[in-house]
């Protein structure tokens, strides 16, 4: 057994325990190194109700907020590097109708960089889907609503707005855009990890986006991406070896904008999802459905933990926070 395989086996133990104790239905853990050496393992079930299916190493997952860092962030940074947008310009440079009924509205001063780093006064989340199912009217509501200003928090609205800017520039919807190599905006239900038994869609979701607002908007910049462990590791390896984005874009993804956040990503800090043994040159992000990706540039290593922890309901303590940290600690055990 080589060193990478031994690391995977050690880090996989907490996942197996979480499945055995019924904290999560199933999970997939993958690790890759800068040179492309990788290992993946799966355990448990991809679905338990209304029928059971086993988890596979190539099971597709609803990546939820990994969309922010695997789709929206790279495209915004690429547009900035090309000179199409300026990161410190307001969103109104692309979305001139944003709160255009009030020229002095604070929302009109928000910049692309502030949205990438979650340095805005927007609320964390708003149930947009409860305002209707017409995606065009919901987009108009987002742009014209008088948002309450509060302290800077991690907010989906930041990336929904960045997604609207992408749509305006590309003249197509998010779901009409290329999701990326090995990625998609939906997946075969029989090959996907099921998420929630949705109370307003009246079915167990599998292969369709779980995020309520993304579903109502029919695509958005904060959620909606689907992928497998292999495709996520491909993405991570591209950042590690420099083939997946420009050197400038990768540098910005690693550049702190605050104590905890870079351009799009979260950076290692006390108590974070990557565990306590990460080096300072580590970035990561998680997704509500139970997904996560962490990249350590100094060690030349990345790992992804994919679970269906909200299946069949989100209203259950899956222990995902402790599980992520335990896996990260095992991956980086000294």
KEKE-3310 file (N, C-alpha, C; in steps of 0.2 Angstrom, whole numbers, plus 5000, padded with zeros to 4 digits):
npx = (5004:5003:5009:4999:4987:4987:4984:4972:4964:4965:4959:4946:4940:4932:4921:4916:4912:4902:4892:4890:4884:4872:4872:4874:4868:4877:4894:4908:4925:4939:4956:4968:4984:4997:5004:4994:4992:4980:4966:4951:4937:4921:4906:4892:4875:4868:4855:4840:4827:4813:4817:4832:4848:4865:4880:4892:4909:4908:4897:4885:4884:4874:4882:4879:4884:4898:4897:4899:4913:4918:4912:4906:4916:4929:4925:4921:4933:4941:4935:4938:4952:4952:4948:4935:4927:4929:4936:4934:4925:4907:4893:4884:4890:4888:4876:4866:4853:4851:4843:4839:4829:4832:4845:4854:4855:4862:4865:4869:4882:4889:4903:4911:4922:4919:4907:4913:4921:4912:4909:4898:4883:4872:4858:4860:4853:4838:4821:4818:4811:4798:4792:4787:4787:4791:4805:4810:4803:4808:4821:4820:4814:4825:4834:4827:4823:4822:4835:4838:4851:4864:4877:4892:4890:4892:4884:4872:4866:4876:4882:4872:4869:4881:4880:4869:4876:4885:4875:4870:4881:4885:4873:4864:4856:4862:4861:4862:4875:4892:4895:4907:4922:4917:4907:4890:4873:4863:4858:4858:4845:4846:4859:4864:4867:4854:4845:4835:4818:4808:4797:4790:4791:4787:4793:4806:4822:4833:4846:4841:4842:4844:4844:4833:4831:4839:4832:4820:4824:4828:4842:4857:4870:4875:4873:4869:4877:4883:4892:4905:4916:4928:4928:4928:4940:4948:4946:4952:4965:4969:4970:4980:4991:4992:4985:4972:4967:4972:4988:4986:4973:4972:4981:4973:4962:4969:4972:4970:4955:4949:4950:4945:4942:4945:4946:4931:4934:4936:4948:4961:4958:4956:4945:4939:4931:4940:4948:4961:4974:4978:4989:4994:4992:4980:4965:4947:4930:4913:4897:4879:4872:4880:4893:4911:4927:4944:4960:4977:4990:5003:5007:5003:4991:4974:4958:4942:4926:4911:4895:4878:4870:4858:4848:4835:4830:4834:4832:4840:4852:4867:4880:4889:4899:4908:4912:4918:4929:4936:4940:4948:4958:4963:4968:4978:4986:5001)
npy = (4994:5011:5027:5037:5029:5024:5035:5039:5027:5029:5042:5038:5031:5039:5042:5030:5026:5036:5032:5019:5022:5028:5042:5048:5044:5039:5041:5048:5048:5057:5059:5069:5072:5084:5079:5071:5058:5049:5044:5035:5032:5024:5022:5015:5021:5028:5032:5030:5030:5032:5020:5009:5012:5008:5017:5023:5025:5033:5040:5053:5070:5083:5097:5109:5124:5123:5126:5140:5141:5133:5136:5150:5159:5156:5161:5174:5179:5177:5185:5197:5197:5197:5210:5213:5216:5225:5221:5230:5238:5244:5232:5238:5242:5232:5228:5239:5242:5238:5241:5254:5263:5271:5281:5283:5272:5260:5247:5249:5253:5241:5230:5219:5212:5213:5205:5193:5190:5190:5202:5211:5220:5211:5200:5183:5173:5172:5167:5166:5158:5157:5168:5165:5156:5161:5163:5174:5185:5183:5186:5200:5204:5202:5212:5224:5224:5232:5229:5224:5231:5224:5217:5211:5195:5178:5176:5170:5178:5187:5179:5175:5187:5189:5179:5183:5194:5187:5181:5192:5197:5186:5184:5173:5160:5154:5140:5137:5139:5132:5120:5115:5104:5087:5091:5096:5102:5095:5078:5060:5052:5039:5038:5046:5054:5055:5069:5079:5075:5084:5097:5106:5102:5090:5077:5065:5071:5069:5070:5082:5099:5104:5115:5128:5141:5141:5132:5138:5149:5143:5140:5147:5157:5153:5140:5123:5115:5099:5085:5072:5063:5061:5071:5083:5081:5082:5096:5102:5097:5104:5117:5115:5111:5122:5121:5123:5136:5153:5159:5171:5171:5160:5165:5175:5168:5162:5173:5182:5191:5194:5189:5176:5173:5172:5177:5171:5159:5150:5152:5144:5143:5144:5131:5129:5120:5112:5106:5105:5103:5109:5117:5135:5139:5134:5132:5131:5125:5122:5113:5114:5102:5093:5092:5095:5103:5104:5112:5111:5120:5121:5108:5102:5095:5089:5086:5079:5078:5070:5069:5063:5070:5077:5068:5058:5071:5088:5091:5085:5081:5078:5078:5083:5094:5090:5078:5082:5089:5079:5071:5079:5081:5069:5067:5076:5072:5072)
npz = (5000:4995:5000:4998:4996:5009:5016:5012:5016:5030:5032:5027:5037:5047:5039:5036:5049:5051:5042:5047:5059:5056:5053:5041:5025:5015:5007:4998:4996:4990:4985:4978:4971:4966:4955:4949:4954:4962:4973:4977:4986:4991:5001:5009:5005:4990:4990:5000:5002:4990:4987:4989:4984:4981:4985:4974:4967:4956:4958:4955:4962:4969:4970:4976:4985:4981:4968:4968:4969:4959:4947:4946:4952:4945:4932:4933:4938:4926:4917:4922:4921:4907:4905:4903:4914:4929:4944:4955:4951:4952:4953:4945:4933:4924:4927:4925:4929:4942:4956:4951:4953:4963:4964:4974:4981:4992:4987:4974:4974:4977:4974:4962:4968:4981:4982:4978:4990:5000:5007:5009:5014:5012:5017:5024:5018:5008:5006:4991:4982:4987:4982:4970:4954:4942:4933:4927:4933:4946:4944:4941:4953:4962:4958:4960:4973:4989:4999:5016:5025:5033:5045:5037:5030:5026:5011:5000:4991:4986:4976:4968:4962:4955:4946:4939:4933:4924:4916:4910:4903:4895:4888:4889:4899:4915:4915:4901:4899:4897:4909:4913:4912:4914:4922:4926:4924:4929:4932:4929:4937:4942:4944:4953:4969:4980:4987:4996:5002:4995:5001:4994:4981:4981:4980:4981:4978:4965:4955:4951:4955:4972:4979:4984:4979:4968:4960:4958:4951:4940:4937:4943:4950:4962:4966:4960:4952:4946:4949:4949:4961:4954:4944:4951:4958:4946:4943:4955:4953:4942:4947:4956:4948:4939:4926:4926:4927:4925:4930:4937:4941:4949:4959:4965:4970:4980:4988:5002:5007:5018:5036:5034:5021:5004:4986:4982:4989:5005:5017:5027:5044:5062:5068:5056:5041:5035:5045:5059:5055:5043:5032:5031:5018:5012:5004:5004:5002:5006:5003:5005:5003:5008:5003:4999:4996:4997:4995:4996:4993:4996:5000:4989:4987:4986:4993:4992:5000:4998:5002:5005:5015:5018:5015:5019:5023:5028:5041:5052:5063:5056:5059:5051:5052:5061:5055:5043:5048:5055:5044:5037:5046:5047:5034:5033:5043:5053)
capx = (5000:5007:5007:4992:4982:4987:4981:4964:4961:4965:4954:4940:4937:4927:4916:4913:4909:4896:4887:4888:4880:4866:4872:4874:4867:4883:4899:4913:4931:4944:4962:4973:4991:4998:5006:4989:4991:4974:4963:4944:4933:4914:4903:4885:4870:4866:4848:4837:4819:4808:4821:4839:4854:4872:4884:4898:4914:4907:4890:4885:4882:4872:4887:4877:4888:4904:4896:4902:4920:4920:4910:4906:4922:4933:4922:4921:4940:4943:4932:4942:4958:4952:4947:4928:4924:4934:4934:4932:4919:4901:4889:4880:4894:4885:4868:4864:4846:4851:4840:4839:4824:4835:4852:4858:4854:4869:4866:4872:4889:4893:4908:4912:4926:4915:4903:4917:4923:4906:4910:4893:4878:4866:4857:4863:4849:4831:4817:4815:4806:4791:4789:4784:4791:4793:4812:4812:4801:4812:4827:4818:4814:4832:4837:4824:4821:4826:4838:4840:4858:4867:4884:4894:4890:4892:4877:4870:4864:4882:4884:4866:4870:4887:4877:4865:4880:4887:4870:4869:4887:4885:4867:4861:4855:4867:4860:4864:4882:4895:4896:4914:4923:4915:4902:4883:4868:4858:4862:4854:4843:4848:4867:4865:4865:4848:4845:4829:4811:4806:4790:4786:4791:4783:4796:4813:4826:4839:4848:4838:4845:4841:4843:4826:4831:4842:4827:4815:4827:4830:4849:4860:4877:4877:4871:4866:4882:4883:4899:4908:4922:4934:4928:4930:4948:4951:4946:4957:4972:4970:4972:4987:4997:4991:4982:4965:4966:4978:4992:4984:4966:4974:4984:4968:4959:4973:4974:4964:4951:4948:4953:4943:4939:4949:4941:4927:4935:4937:4955:4961:4957:4954:4938:4936:4929:4946:4952:4966:4981:4979:4993:4991:4991:4975:4958:4942:4923:4908:4890:4874:4870:4885:4899:4916:4933:4949:4966:4983:4995:5010:5008:5002:4986:4967:4953:4934:4922:4905:4890:4871:4869:4852:4844:4829:4828:4839:4831:4843:4859:4871:4887:4894:4904:4913:4915:4923:4935:4939:4943:4953:4963:4966:4971:4984:4990:5008)
capy = (5000:5017:5033:5040:5024:5023:5042:5038:5023:5033:5047:5036:5028:5043:5042:5023:5027:5040:5028:5014:5025:5031:5049:5050:5037:5037:5046:5046:5052:5057:5063:5069:5075:5088:5075:5067:5052:5050:5038:5037:5026:5025:5018:5017:5021:5034:5033:5025:5030:5027:5013:5009:5011:5009:5023:5021:5030:5038:5043:5061:5073:5090:5101:5115:5130:5122:5130:5147:5142:5129:5139:5157:5162:5156:5164:5181:5181:5177:5191:5203:5197:5199:5217:5214:5219:5227:5218:5235:5242:5241:5228:5242:5242:5226:5227:5246:5242:5236:5247:5260:5268:5275:5282:5283:5265:5257:5241:5251:5254:5235:5228:5212:5209:5213:5199:5187:5189:5191:5208:5215:5220:5207:5195:5177:5169:5174:5162:5169:5153:5158:5173:5163:5152:5164:5165:5181:5190:5183:5190:5207:5205:5202:5218:5229:5224:5236:5224:5227:5231:5222:5215:5207:5188:5173:5177:5167:5184:5189:5175:5175:5193:5188:5174:5188:5198:5182:5180:5198:5197:5180:5184:5167:5159:5150:5133:5137:5139:5126:5119:5113:5097:5082:5094:5097:5106:5090:5071:5054:5051:5033:5038:5052:5054:5058:5074:5079:5074:5091:5098:5110:5099:5084:5071:5064:5074:5065:5073:5089:5104:5104:5122:5130:5147:5140:5128:5143:5154:5139:5141:5153:5157:5151:5133:5120:5111:5092:5082:5066:5064:5062:5078:5088:5081:5085:5103:5104:5096:5110:5123:5113:5111:5128:5121:5124:5143:5157:5160:5177:5169:5156:5169:5178:5163:5161:5179:5184:5197:5195:5184:5169:5173:5175:5178:5166:5153:5151:5151:5140:5147:5140:5129:5128:5114:5108:5103:5109:5102:5112:5123:5141:5140:5129:5135:5126:5127:5117:5114:5112:5095:5088:5091:5099:5103:5108:5112:5113:5122:5120:5101:5099:5090:5091:5081:5080:5073:5070:5065:5065:5071:5079:5063:5061:5077:5092:5092:5080:5082:5073:5078:5084:5098:5086:5073:5086:5091:5073:5069:5084:5080:5062:5068:5080:5069:5073)
capz = (5000:4995:5005:4996:4998:5016:5019:5010:5021:5037:5032:5026:5043:5050:5034:5037:5055:5050:5039:5051:5065:5052:5053:5034:5021:5011:5006:4993:4998:4985:4986:4972:4972:4960:4949:4946:4958:4966:4976:4978:4989:4992:5006:5011:5000:4987:4991:5005:5000:4991:4986:4991:4979:4984:4983:4970:4967:4951:4959:4954:4967:4969:4973:4980:4985:4977:4962:4969:4968:4953:4941:4946:4953:4939:4926:4935:4937:4919:4914:4925:4918:4900:4904:4902:4920:4934:4951:4960:4948:4955:4948:4940:4927:4920:4929:4926:4931:4949:4961:4947:4955:4969:4962:4980:4985:4994:4983:4968:4975:4978:4968:4960:4973:4988:4981:4979:4996:5005:5011:5008:5019:5011:5022:5022:5013:5007:5002:4985:4979:4990:4979:4964:4950:4936:4934:4925:4938:4952:4943:4942:4961:4965:4956:4962:4980:4994:5003:5022:5026:5040:5045:5031:5032:5020:5008:4993:4986:4982:4970:4963:4958:4951:4941:4934:4928:4919:4911:4906:4898:4890:4884:4890:4906:4918:4912:4894:4899:4898:4916:4914:4910:4919:4926:4922:4928:4931:4931:4928:4944:4944:4945:4958:4976:4982:4992:5001:5000:4995:5003:4989:4974:4982:4978:4983:4973:4963:4949:4950:4960:4978:4982:4982:4975:4961:4956:4956:4946:4934:4936:4947:4951:4969:4967:4954:4948:4948:4947:4953:4964:4949:4940:4956:4958:4940:4944:4960:4951:4938:4951:4959:4943:4935:4920:4926:4927:4924:4937:4941:4944:4955:4965:4968:4974:4986:4991:5007:5007:5025:5040:5033:5014:4998:4981:4982:4993:5012:5019:5033:5050:5068:5068:5049:5039:5033:5051:5062:5053:5037:5031:5029:5010:5010:5003:5003:5002:5007:5000:5010:5002:5011:4999:5001:4992:5000:4991:5000:4988:4999:5000:4982:4988:4987:4994:4992:5004:4996:5006:5004:5022:5019:5012:5015:5026:5031:5048:5056:5065:5053:5062:5045:5053:5064:5050:5038:5051:5056:5038:5035:5051:5045:5027:5035:5049:5053)
cpx = (5004:5005:5000:4986:4981:4983:4974:4961:4960:4959:4947:4936:4932:4921:4912:4909:4902:4891:4885:4883:4874:4866:4872:4872:4873:4888:4904:4919:4936:4950:4966:4979:4992:5000:5001:4988:4985:4971:4956:4941:4926:4911:4896:4880:4869:4859:4845:4830:4818:4811:4828:4843:4860:4876:4890:4903:4913:4900:4890:4882:4880:4877:4886:4882:4895:4903:4899:4909:4922:4917:4910:4912:4927:4931:4923:4929:4943:4941:4936:4948:4958:4950:4939:4925:4930:4932:4931:4927:4912:4898:4885:4883:4891:4878:4866:4857:4845:4849:4840:4834:4826:4843:4856:4858:4861:4870:4870:4880:4893:4897:4908:4916:4923:4911:4907:4919:4918:4907:4905:4888:4872:4865:4859:4859:4842:4827:4814:4810:4799:4788:4786:4789:4793:4800:4814:4809:4805:4818:4826:4817:4820:4835:4834:4822:4825:4829:4839:4848:4860:4874:4886:4894:4891:4885:4877:4869:4870:4883:4878:4867:4876:4885:4873:4870:4883:4882:4869:4875:4887:4878:4864:4861:4861:4867:4861:4871:4885:4897:4903:4915:4921:4909:4895:4878:4862:4861:4856:4852:4845:4856:4869:4863:4859:4849:4838:4822:4808:4798:4786:4786:4788:4786:4803:4817:4832:4841:4846:4841:4841:4839:4837:4826:4834:4836:4822:4818:4829:4838:4851:4867:4880:4876:4869:4871:4882:4890:4900:4914:4928:4934:4930:4938:4951:4952:4951:4964:4974:4972:4979:4992:4996:4988:4975:4962:4972:4981:4989:4977:4968:4977:4978:4963:4962:4974:4968:4961:4949:4951:4951:4941:4944:4944:4937:4928:4936:4945:4955:4961:4955:4947:4935:4935:4935:4950:4957:4973:4982:4985:4990:4989:4986:4968:4953:4935:4918:4901:4885:4872:4874:4892:4905:4922:4938:4956:4972:4988:5002:5012:5006:4997:4979:4963:4946:4931:4915:4900:4883:4868:4862:4846:4841:4827:4834:4838:4833:4850:4864:4878:4892:4899:4910:4916:4920:4930:4939:4943:4949:4959:4967:4970:4978:4988:4997:5011)
cpy = (5006:5022:5036:5035:5024:5030:5041:5033:5026:5038:5044:5033:5032:5043:5035:5023:5031:5036:5023:5016:5029:5039:5052:5043:5035:5042:5043:5051:5051:5061:5063:5073:5079:5085:5071:5060:5053:5043:5040:5031:5029:5020:5020:5017:5028:5036:5028:5025:5034:5020:5014:5008:5012:5015:5020:5027:5035:5041:5051:5064:5080:5093:5107:5121:5129:5125:5137:5147:5138:5132:5146:5161:5162:5160:5172:5183:5181:5183:5197:5203:5199:5207:5218:5217:5221:5225:5224:5240:5239:5236:5232:5243:5237:5226:5235:5247:5240:5242:5253:5265:5272:5275:5281:5277:5262:5251:5243:5253:5247:5233:5221:5209:5208:5207:5193:5185:5190:5196:5213:5215:5215:5202:5188:5173:5172:5169:5164:5164:5154:5164:5172:5159:5154:5166:5172:5186:5189:5186:5198:5209:5206:5209:5224:5229:5228:5231:5227:5226:5229:5221:5211:5199:5184:5173:5174:5173:5187:5185:5174:5181:5192:5183:5178:5192:5193:5181:5186:5198:5192:5180:5177:5165:5154:5142:5132:5137:5132:5125:5117:5106:5092:5085:5095:5101:5101:5083:5066:5052:5044:5032:5043:5050:5058:5063:5073:5077:5080:5092:5102:5107:5092:5077:5071:5067:5070:5067:5079:5093:5104:5111:5126:5136:5146:5136:5133:5148:5150:5140:5148:5152:5155:5143:5130:5115:5104:5090:5076:5068:5065:5068:5083:5087:5083:5093:5105:5103:5102:5116:5121:5114:5117:5127:5122:5132:5147:5158:5166:5175:5165:5160:5172:5174:5161:5167:5181:5191:5199:5189:5177:5168:5176:5177:5172:5160:5155:5149:5147:5145:5142:5138:5128:5121:5109:5104:5107:5108:5105:5117:5129:5143:5135:5133:5129:5129:5121:5118:5111:5105:5090:5087:5096:5098:5107:5107:5115:5114:5120:5112:5098:5094:5093:5085:5083:5075:5075:5066:5067:5066:5073:5074:5059:5068:5081:5093:5086:5082:5077:5073:5080:5089:5094:5081:5077:5087:5085:5070:5073:5083:5074:5063:5071:5078:5069:5067)
cpz = (5000:5000:5004:4998:5006:5019:5018:5015:5028:5037:5030:5032:5046:5045:5035:5044:5055:5047:5043:5057:5062:5053:5046:5030:5018:5010:5001:4996:4993:4987:4980:4974:4965:4954:4946:4949:4962:4968:4978:4981:4991:4997:5007:5005:4997:4988:4996:5004:4994:4990:4987:4985:4983:4981:4979:4969:4961:4952:4958:4960:4965:4973:4977:4979:4982:4970:4962:4967:4961:4947:4941:4947:4948:4933:4927:4935:4930:4915:4916:4922:4910:4899:4903:4908:4924:4941:4955:4957:4952:4950:4943:4933:4922:4921:4930:4929:4939:4953:4957:4949:4961:4967:4968:4984:4986:4989:4976:4968:4977:4972:4967:4966:4979:4988:4982:4986:5002:5010:5009:5013:5018:5016:5019:5017:5013:5003:4996:4981:4981:4986:4972:4960:4944:4936:4932:4930:4944:4951:4944:4950:4964:4964:4958:4970:4984:4999:5010:5023:5033:5040:5039:5034:5025:5017:5001:4988:4982:4976:4965:4959:4953:4945:4936:4930:4923:4914:4907:4900:4893:4885:4884:4897:4908:4915:4905:4893:4900:4906:4918:4913:4916:4923:4922:4927:4930:4930:4931:4936:4946:4946:4950:4965:4978:4987:4996:4998:5001:4996:4998:4982:4975:4980:4981:4977:4972:4956:4947:4956:4966:4980:4979:4978:4968:4957:4954:4950:4939:4932:4940:4948:4958:4970:4960:4950:4951:4945:4951:4957:4959:4946:4945:4957:4952:4941:4949:4957:4946:4941:4954:4954:4938:4928:4920:4926:4926:4931:4941:4944:4950:4961:4968:4972:4980:4991:4996:5006:5014:5029:5038:5025:5009:4993:4980:4987:5001:5013:5026:5039:5056:5067:5061:5047:5037:5039:5053:5060:5046:5037:5030:5022:5008:5009:5002:5003:5003:5003:5005:5009:5006:5007:5002:4997:4996:4996:4995:4995:4990:4999:4993:4983:4989:4989:4994:4996:5001:4999:5004:5011:5023:5016:5018:5018:5029:5039:5053:5057:5062:5056:5056:5047:5056:5059:5045:5042:5053:5050:5036:5040:5049:5038:5029:5041:5049:5055)
residu = (UNK:UNK:UNK:UNK:UNK:UNK:UNK:UNK:UNK:UNK:UNK:UNK:UNK:UNK:UNK:UNK:UNK:UNK:UNK:UNK:UNK:UNK:UNK:UNK:UNK:UNK:UNK:UNK:UNK:UNK:UNK:UNK:UNK:UNK:UNK:UNK:UNK:UNK:UNK:UNK:UNK:UNK:UNK:UNK:UNK:UNK:UNK:UNK:UNK:UNK:UNK:UNK:UNK:UNK:UNK:UNK:UNK:UNK:UNK:UNK:UNK:UNK:UNK:UNK:UNK:UNK:UNK:UNK:UNK:UNK:UNK:UNK:UNK:UNK:UNK:UNK:UNK:UNK:UNK:UNK:UNK:UNK:UNK:UNK:UNK:UNK:UNK:UNK:UNK:UNK:UNK:UNK:UNK:UNK:UNK:UNK:UNK:UNK:UNK:UNK:UNK:UNK:UNK:UNK:UNK:UNK:UNK:UNK:UNK:UNK:UNK:UNK:UNK:UNK:UNK:UNK:UNK:UNK:UNK:UNK:UNK:UNK:UNK:UNK:UNK:UNK:UNK:UNK:UNK:UNK:UNK:UNK:UNK:UNK:UNK:UNK:UNK:UNK:UNK:UNK:UNK:UNK:UNK:UNK:UNK:UNK:UNK:UNK:UNK:UNK:UNK:UNK:UNK:UNK:UNK:UNK:UNK:UNK:UNK:UNK:UNK:UNK:UNK:UNK:UNK:UNK:UNK:UNK:UNK:UNK:UNK:UNK:UNK:UNK:UNK:UNK:UNK:UNK:UNK:UNK:UNK:UNK:UNK:UNK:UNK:UNK:UNK:UNK:UNK:UNK:UNK:UNK:UNK:UNK:UNK:UNK:UNK:UNK:UNK:UNK:UNK:UNK:UNK:UNK:UNK:UNK:UNK:UNK:UNK:UNK:UNK:UNK:UNK:UNK:UNK:UNK:UNK:UNK:UNK:UNK:UNK:UNK:UNK:UNK:UNK:UNK:UNK:UNK:UNK:UNK:UNK:UNK:UNK:UNK:UNK:UNK:UNK:UNK:UNK:UNK:UNK:UNK:UNK:UNK:UNK:UNK:UNK:UNK:UNK:UNK:UNK:UNK:UNK:UNK:UNK:UNK:UNK:UNK:UNK:UNK:UNK:UNK:UNK:UNK:UNK:UNK:UNK:UNK:UNK:UNK:UNK:UNK:UNK:UNK:UNK:UNK:UNK:UNK:UNK:UNK:UNK:UNK:UNK:UNK:UNK:UNK:UNK:UNK:UNK:UNK:UNK:UNK:UNK:UNK:UNK:UNK:UNK:UNK:UNK:UNK:UNK:UNK:UNK:UNK:UNK:UNK:UNK:UNK:UNK:UNK:UNK:UNK:UNK:UNK:UNK:UNK:UNK:UNK:UNK:UNK:UNK:UNK:UNK:UNK:UNK:UNK:UNK:UNK:UNK:UNK:UNK:UNK:UNK:UNK)
# end
